[in-house]
């Protein structure tokens, strides 16, 4: 009788193991089905119109890239560039570098402690344009580029009709040390809210005094800070 009981126990354990193995096999087979099903829409979506190889819209990716480029390019003049067709005052388009004739001339008055250069910006774009703020001004020298510092004066907005001009001044220290000083080789001007720079001949004194003082000794005023011709 004991032998029969042991035999039944062994048979029961064997049957239980077989049942467990079957169940595990069924579970693994069932888990593989959702995986293969989920990959089907992915391949179908990639072949749809307007989709990129990454599954997103190719036109959407291109638009995002353009927006980032426009926003990531800061202006050298005062303010942020707002793009082509933007309005400076809500009515008149801002003055673009390509529409401006930019010239510079010496306007130093005898007896003044500082030298003065006046920069003229003339509207040649064929339509009204608005301009305000400070231009970006850099002097090219034999010691490297020297950026002018803004005076901090208020910069009102001006509307230039075709053919009209506005002016701003650049003040710099005169070299009276008797030494060779820092030789100025050119003038770089970037209109307000623009990125395109115009290179001009420097009409002022040939050299600046050498200084160890911090900051730039060259100062630039806002649009309209100098009168016609000075």
C-alpha positions as CSV (number, residue, x, y, z in Angstrom):
1,X,0.0,0.0,0.0
2,X,2.9,2.4,0.8
3,X,4.4,1.6,-2.6
4,X,1.2,2.6,-4.4
5,X,1.1,5.9,-2.5
6,X,4.6,6.8,-3.5
7,X,3.9,6.0,-7.1
8,X,0.9,8.2,-7.1
9,X,2.9,11.1,-5.5
10,X,5.6,10.8,-8.2
11,X,3.0,10.8,-10.9
12,X,1.4,13.9,-9.5
13,X,4.7,15.8,-9.3
14,X,5.6,14.8,-12.9
15,X,2.2,16.0,-14.2
16,X,2.6,19.3,-12.4
17,X,6.0,19.9,-13.9
18,X,4.6,19.1,-17.4
19,X,1.7,21.5,-16.9
20,X,4.1,24.3,-15.7
21,X,6.3,23.8,-18.8
22,X,3.3,24.1,-21.1
23,X,2.1,27.2,-19.4
24,X,5.5,28.9,-19.7
25,X,5.7,28.0,-23.4
26,X,2.3,29.5,-24.0
27,X,3.2,32.7,-22.1
28,X,6.4,33.3,-24.1
29,X,4.5,32.7,-27.4
30,X,1.8,35.2,-26.3
31,X,4.4,37.8,-25.4
32,X,6.0,37.7,-28.9
33,X,2.7,38.5,-30.7
34,X,2.3,42.1,-29.4
35,X,5.8,42.9,-30.3
36,X,5.4,41.9,-33.9
37,X,2.0,43.7,-34.1
38,X,3.4,47.0,-32.8
39,X,6.1,47.2,-35.5
40,X,3.6,47.1,-38.3
41,X,2.2,50.7,-37.9
42,X,5.8,52.0,-37.6
43,X,6.8,50.8,-41.0
44,X,3.4,51.9,-42.5
45,X,3.7,55.4,-41.0
46,X,7.3,55.9,-42.4
47,X,6.1,55.3,-45.9
48,X,3.3,57.9,-45.6
49,X,3.5,61.2,-47.5
50,X,5.6,64.0,-46.0
51,X,7.4,61.7,-43.6
52,X,11.1,61.6,-43.0
53,X,13.3,58.6,-42.3
54,X,13.0,59.3,-38.6
55,X,9.2,59.1,-38.7
56,X,8.6,62.8,-38.4
57,X,7.5,65.3,-41.0
58,X,10.3,66.5,-43.2
59,X,8.6,69.8,-43.9
60,X,8.2,70.4,-40.2
61,X,11.8,69.7,-39.4
62,X,12.9,72.1,-42.1
63,X,10.7,74.9,-40.7
64,X,12.0,74.4,-37.2
65,X,15.6,74.7,-38.5
66,X,14.8,78.0,-40.2
67,X,13.2,79.4,-37.1
68,X,16.2,78.5,-35.0
69,X,18.6,80.0,-37.5
70,X,16.7,83.3,-37.5
71,X,16.4,83.4,-33.7
72,X,20.0,82.4,-33.1
73,X,21.6,85.2,-35.1
74,X,22.0,88.3,-32.9
75,X,22.4,91.8,-34.4
76,X,25.7,93.7,-33.9
77,X,23.6,96.9,-33.7
78,X,21.2,97.7,-30.9
79,X,18.1,95.4,-30.7
80,X,17.2,92.0,-32.1
81,X,16.9,91.3,-35.8
82,X,13.2,90.7,-36.6
83,X,13.6,89.4,-40.2
84,X,12.7,90.5,-43.7
85,X,9.5,92.5,-43.9
86,X,9.4,93.3,-40.2
87,X,8.3,96.8,-39.1
88,X,10.3,99.1,-37.0
89,X,7.4,101.3,-35.8
90,X,4.4,99.3,-37.0
91,X,4.0,101.3,-40.2
92,X,7.4,101.6,-41.9
93,X,9.8,98.8,-42.7
94,X,13.2,99.2,-41.0
95,X,16.2,100.4,-42.9
96,X,18.3,97.6,-44.2
97,X,22.1,97.8,-44.8
98,X,21.7,97.1,-48.5
99,X,19.3,100.1,-48.9
100,X,21.7,102.5,-47.1
101,X,24.6,104.5,-48.6
102,X,27.0,104.8,-45.6
103,X,29.9,107.3,-45.6
104,X,32.2,108.8,-43.0
105,X,34.2,112.0,-42.8
106,X,36.4,113.8,-40.2
107,X,34.6,116.5,-38.3
108,X,37.2,117.4,-35.7
109,X,37.1,121.0,-34.6
110,X,40.4,122.7,-33.8
111,X,40.9,123.0,-30.1
112,X,38.7,120.1,-29.1
113,X,40.4,117.6,-26.8
114,X,38.9,114.7,-28.8
115,X,38.7,113.8,-32.5
116,X,35.3,113.4,-34.1
117,X,34.1,111.4,-37.1
118,X,30.6,111.7,-38.5
119,X,28.9,108.8,-40.2
120,X,26.1,109.4,-42.7
121,X,23.4,106.8,-43.5
122,X,21.5,107.8,-46.6
123,X,18.3,106.0,-47.7
124,X,18.7,104.7,-51.2
125,X,16.1,101.9,-51.1
126,X,13.4,103.7,-53.1
127,X,10.9,103.7,-50.2
128,X,10.6,105.1,-46.6
129,X,12.4,103.2,-43.9
130,X,12.6,103.5,-40.1
131,X,15.9,103.6,-38.1
132,X,16.7,104.0,-34.4
133,X,19.2,102.9,-31.8
134,X,22.9,102.6,-32.1
135,X,25.0,101.3,-34.9
136,X,27.7,98.7,-34.3
137,X,31.1,100.5,-34.7
138,X,34.5,98.8,-34.7
139,X,37.9,100.4,-35.5
140,X,40.4,98.1,-37.3
141,X,43.9,98.8,-35.9
142,X,47.4,97.3,-36.1
143,X,46.7,95.9,-32.6
144,X,43.4,94.2,-33.5
145,X,39.7,95.3,-33.6
146,X,38.5,98.0,-31.2
147,X,34.8,98.2,-30.5
148,X,33.3,101.6,-29.7
149,X,31.3,102.1,-26.5
150,X,27.8,103.6,-26.6
151,X,27.3,107.0,-25.0
152,X,23.9,106.0,-23.5
153,X,22.0,108.9,-25.0
154,X,18.3,108.3,-25.9
155,X,17.8,107.1,-29.4
156,X,14.5,108.3,-31.0
157,X,13.1,106.5,-34.0
158,X,13.5,108.3,-37.3
159,X,11.7,107.7,-40.6
160,X,13.9,108.3,-43.6
161,X,12.3,109.1,-46.9
162,X,14.1,108.0,-50.0
163,X,17.1,110.2,-50.4
164,X,17.1,111.5,-46.8
165,X,19.9,110.9,-44.3
166,X,20.6,110.5,-40.6
167,X,24.0,111.0,-38.9
168,X,25.8,109.8,-35.8
169,X,29.1,110.8,-34.3
170,X,32.2,108.8,-33.2
171,X,34.5,110.4,-30.6
172,X,38.0,109.2,-30.0
173,X,41.1,110.5,-28.1
174,X,43.8,112.3,-30.1
175,X,47.3,111.0,-29.8
176,X,49.4,113.8,-28.4
177,X,51.9,111.6,-26.7
178,X,54.6,112.0,-29.3
179,X,54.8,108.2,-29.6
180,X,53.7,106.0,-32.6
181,X,50.4,105.1,-30.8
182,X,47.9,102.6,-32.2
183,X,47.5,102.9,-36.0
184,X,43.9,102.9,-37.3
185,X,43.5,101.0,-40.6
186,X,39.7,101.0,-41.1
187,X,36.1,101.5,-39.9
188,X,33.4,98.9,-39.6
189,X,29.8,100.1,-39.4
190,X,26.7,97.9,-38.8
191,X,23.3,99.7,-38.9
192,X,20.9,99.1,-36.0
193,X,19.1,95.8,-36.0
194,X,21.2,94.5,-38.8
195,X,24.0,91.9,-39.2
196,X,25.5,93.0,-42.5
197,X,28.6,95.3,-41.9
198,X,30.1,97.9,-44.2
199,X,33.8,98.6,-44.3
200,X,34.9,102.2,-44.7
201,X,38.2,104.0,-44.8
202,X,39.0,105.7,-41.5
203,X,38.9,109.5,-42.1
204,X,40.1,110.5,-38.6
205,X,43.5,110.9,-37.1
206,X,46.0,108.2,-38.1
207,X,46.7,106.9,-34.6
208,X,45.2,106.6,-31.2
209,X,47.1,107.0,-27.9
210,X,48.2,103.8,-26.2
211,X,46.3,103.3,-23.0
212,X,46.1,100.7,-20.3
213,X,42.8,101.9,-19.0
214,X,39.9,99.4,-19.0
215,X,37.1,99.8,-21.6
216,X,37.2,101.4,-25.0
217,X,38.3,105.0,-25.4
218,X,36.2,105.3,-28.5
219,X,32.5,106.4,-28.0
220,X,29.6,106.2,-30.4
221,X,26.3,108.2,-30.3
222,X,22.9,107.0,-31.4
223,X,21.2,107.7,-34.7
224,X,20.6,111.4,-35.1
225,X,23.2,112.4,-32.5
226,X,25.1,114.4,-35.1
227,X,23.7,117.1,-37.4
228,X,24.0,117.3,-41.2
229,X,27.7,117.2,-42.0
230,X,28.7,117.4,-38.3
